[in-house]
Structure formats: structure tokens, C-alpha cells
Amino acid sequence: MADKSFLAWPFFAERHRALADRLEAWAGTTLAEPHPGDLDATCRALVAALGAAGFLADAVPEAGADALDVRSLCLVRETLARHSALADFAFAMQGLGTGSITLYGTEAQRARYLPAVRAGRAIAGFALSEPDAGSDVAAMRMTAAPVPGGWRLDGIKTWISNGGIADHYVVFARVGDVPGTKGIAAFIVDAATPGLEIAERIEVIAPHPLATLRFDNCVVPDDALLGQPGEGFKIAMATLDIFRPTVGAAALGMARRALDEALARARSRIIGGKPLAEQQLIQAKLADMALEIDAAALLVYRAAWTRDVEKRRITREAAMAKLYATEAAQHVIDEAVQIFGGLGVKQGVKVEELYREIRALRIYEGASEVQKLIIARQTLQELAS
């Protein structure tokens, strides 16, 4: 049983504790069975189940941007990731794929796209990365040119989560000749729009629906523009500020599960006539794991509380939470595998699954190296002010 004592911390209100209890009960039964082999069908089923249970309302709130509660997002992601990384993915992408619309969309845009995503009837995607523009958003090459009644999109997006199964994507493209990040705009593109095709489905070590999207003379109407031309970078970064701490929360959930598995193994495995748990080298590992988990939780929920209560950008806090929690989870899970010994690398064993699942979290939504640059830049700016 994972540690729940953190729910008593002053970061949380009673509604957060109630949410955690309700989700834990749901996940313990709904996510108990192994996932079937059809990845796309599984993701659609998970989205539908999360919507039917009402949990997607935390990622896609009906009341708009003011109702986005990052503590709730983090609690949901932590709990789901502890049970099923794919269920966490299904939840998170519904939020990331609509976060820009929630924050910057018109009433008409929100009314058109958000209710179906909230209910689990439609699947959302967020298309920012390109082959040569991942961490370096300013290197974006995809273009959006004005045409009568709309915009023509041309270019490539890759590593797009929910690519191939999404019903719509929030797509970022360069408009005009303005260099760097100031010339980027955001668009909502329906998956069925002519000129948009799935160029490649990408297979990775921990199966998730990922794809490369090709836009070739893909024309969208004027009302597909999200915000104003040139606001795309601001829209993307504001969205990521909210969801980066939740990546740390997902890592935290995986780390908690790894510790639970390691504790059970250490108590039951007898070596040299006594359980592993009584051997000091193993106790040292367990102590380090518990310490890193609590430290990660403090950073994650500090960032979430700051965004919710102080109502300000959390660029520095989000970067710290994402960086530390994902790196710590990688170490915790690696130690869990070590405690399991040879069994830890056997397919079908939970710590082996976690070992594959955690690796991508140190890369997506800003690699660890990028988070260090963000933290340094923010710290220098604060010292100079």
C-alpha cells in the first residue's frame, strides 16, 4: 500500500483528499486487469472510462481556465501512474491537448472542442515538436500562411502523443518572417482536415500512441487560430507551465509503486538465511528511495500549490519539480530492479514495466538538461531584480 501521509500536508484542501480517495477506489478495480494487446483500442477505452467516471473534468474543467487546479491534476496523475502508466498517459493528454484551448480559446472554440474531450468521447493531441525543433522551439520550421478565409499549414510534427488516434490537435507553426519565438501561432486542427496525414506511427520501449504528422497544403478556417498570430510561444509555454509539474507527479506515482514492490520483495526474499529487508545494504537502498520520493513530492506539490493559490506563473517551480521528480524516479526504479535481481528484468514483472515507462519522462515536455537551463535563467533573473 503506497504511502498516503502526504495528503495531510497543508498543500491540500479537503476536496483534494476526497478526490484521491475516490480515484484510488476506482483505479483499484477498473485498472486491475492487464491491458489488452491493441494499443489504440486500449487508449480509447481508458479515455472513455476516465470520462464516464468524471475524472477528465479535472483536466478539462467546464468552468474554464480559472477552474484548472494543478494540485488535482497532480494527484490524479500520481495515482493513475502508480496503477497504470498508460492510464496516466490517457488522462494527461486529454489535458495537454486541450490546455491551450482552455487557457486561450474563445467561447466558441471551448464549446466546440472541450465537452467531448471532457466526456471521453473525443481524443486530444498537442503538436509542438519537430524533427529539428524539440527543446529548441525557436528552430520551428512549420509554416502557416494566410489564404482567403483561413490559413495554409505546411510542415512536419513528430513525437506527437495520441498521434493517429486524436480527433484534433493544437498545432504550432511559424507565421510571417518574424524570427525566433515571436513569429509562432497556434491553431486547432481537426484530424480529418484534408492535407493532414499520419506519416509514421512511432514504436517506443514503453508502448504509447505516438506519430509523425505531415501537413501538406492543409487549409484551416480563420476560426482555427488560437489567440493571436505571434502568441503561439506564449500559449505553448503557459500550457507547459501547468502540465510540467504533473509530469513530476506521474514520475512520483511510478516511484511510489517501485518502492512498494521493492519493500514486498525485500520482506519475502530470503538470502543467507534472512530476508533482504534485514540486510543493511538493502536498508540503505530503501532509505534513499523513501527520501527521494518525499523530496520529489514536496517539489511537485509546492509548484502545484503556488500556481493554484498564488495564481502566478511557476516557470522555476515547475522546472524544479519536473527535473527532480523524474530523475529521482529513475533512480528509485533502478534500485527496485536491483533489489529484485534477475527477476527485475523479466517481462511481466511490474518493476521491469516501470523501468521502461519512466525513461521517457526525463525527455518529454522539456528534457532534464533544458529544465536545468530554465532554473538557472530564472534564478539569475531573480538575483538581478
Rosetta blueprint (number, residue, H / E / L):
1 M L
2 A L
3 D L
4 K L
5 S H
6 F H
7 L H
8 A H
9 W L
10 P L
11 F L
12 F L
13 A L
14 E H
15 R H
16 H H
17 R H
18 A H
19 L H
20 A H
21 D H
22 R H
23 L H
24 E H
25 A H
26 W H
27 A H
28 G H
29 T H
30 T H
31 L L
32 A L
33 E L
34 P L
35 H L
36 P L
37 G L
38 D L
39 L H
40 D H
41 A H
42 T H
43 C H
44 R H
45 A H
46 L H
47 V H
48 A H
49 A H
50 L H
51 G H
52 A H
53 A L
54 G L
55 F H
56 L H
57 A H
58 D H
59 A L
60 V L
61 P L
62 E L
63 A L
64 G L
65 A H
66 D H
67 A H
68 L L
69 D L
70 V H
71 R H
72 S H
73 L H
74 C H
75 L H
76 V H
77 R H
78 E H
79 T H
80 L H
81 A H
82 R H
83 H H
84 S L
85 A H
86 L H
87 A H
88 D H
89 F H
90 A H
91 F H
92 A H
93 M H
94 Q H
95 G H
96 L H
97 G H
98 T H
99 G H
100 S H
101 I H
102 T H
103 L H
104 Y H
105 G L
106 T L
107 E H
108 A H
109 Q H
110 R H
111 A H
112 R H
113 Y H
114 L H
115 P H
116 A H
117 V H
118 R H
119 A H
120 G L
121 R L
122 A L
123 I L
124 A E
125 G E
126 F E
127 A E
128 L L
129 S L
130 E E
131 P L
132 D L
133 A E
134 G L
135 S L
136 D L
137 V H
138 A H
139 A H
140 M L
141 R L
142 M L
143 T E
144 A E
145 A E
146 P E
147 V E
148 P L
149 G L
150 G E
151 W E
152 R E
153 L E
154 D E
155 G E
156 I E
157 K E
158 T E
159 W E
160 I E
161 S E
162 N L
163 G L
164 G L
165 I L
166 A L
167 D L
168 H E
169 Y E
170 V E
171 V E
172 F E
173 A E
174 R E
175 V L
176 G L
177 D L
178 V L
179 P L
180 G H
181 T H
182 K H
183 G H
184 I E
185 A E
186 A E
187 F E
188 I E
189 V E
190 D E
191 A L
192 A L
193 T L
194 P L
195 G L
196 L E
197 E E
198 I E
199 A E
200 E E
201 R E
202 I E
203 E L
204 V L
205 I L
206 A L
207 P L
208 H L
209 P L
210 L E
211 A E
212 T E
213 L E
214 R E
215 F E
216 D E
217 N E
218 C E
219 V E
220 V E
221 P E
222 D H
223 D H
224 A H
225 L E
226 L E
227 G L
228 Q L
229 P L
230 G L
231 E L
232 G H
233 F H
234 K H
235 I H
236 A H
237 M H
238 A H
239 T H
240 L H
241 D H
242 I H
243 F H
244 R H
245 P H
246 T H
247 V H
248 G H
249 A H
250 A H
251 A H
252 L H
253 G H
254 M H
255 A H
256 R H
257 R H
258 A H
259 L H
260 D H
261 E H
262 A H
263 L H
264 A H
265 R H
266 A H
267 R H
268 S H
269 R L
270 I E
271 I E
272 G L
273 G L
274 K E
275 P E
276 L H
277 A H
278 E H
279 Q L
280 Q H
281 L H
282 I H
283 Q H
284 A H
285 K H
286 L H
287 A H
288 D H
289 M H
290 A H
291 L H
292 E H
293 I H
294 D H
295 A H
296 A H
297 A H
298 L H
299 L H
300 V H
301 Y H
302 R H
303 A H
304 A H
305 W H
306 T H
307 R H
308 D H
309 V H
310 E L
311 K L
312 R L
313 R L
314 I L
315 T H
316 R H
317 E H
318 A H
319 A H
320 M H
321 A H
322 K H
323 L H
324 Y H
325 A H
326 T H
327 E H
328 A H
329 A H
330 Q H
331 H H
332 V H
333 I H
334 D H
335 E H
336 A H
337 V H
338 Q H
339 I H
340 F H
341 G H
342 G H
343 L H
344 G H
345 V H
346 K L
347 Q L
348 G L
349 V L
350 K H
351 V H
352 E H
353 E H
354 L H
355 Y H
356 R H
357 E H
358 I H
359 R H
360 A H
361 L H
362 R H
363 I L
364 Y L
365 E L
366 G L
367 A L
368 S H
369 E H
370 V H
371 Q H
372 K H
373 L H
374 I H
375 I H
376 A H
377 R H
378 Q H
379 T H
380 L H
381 Q H
382 E H
383 L H
384 A H
385 S L
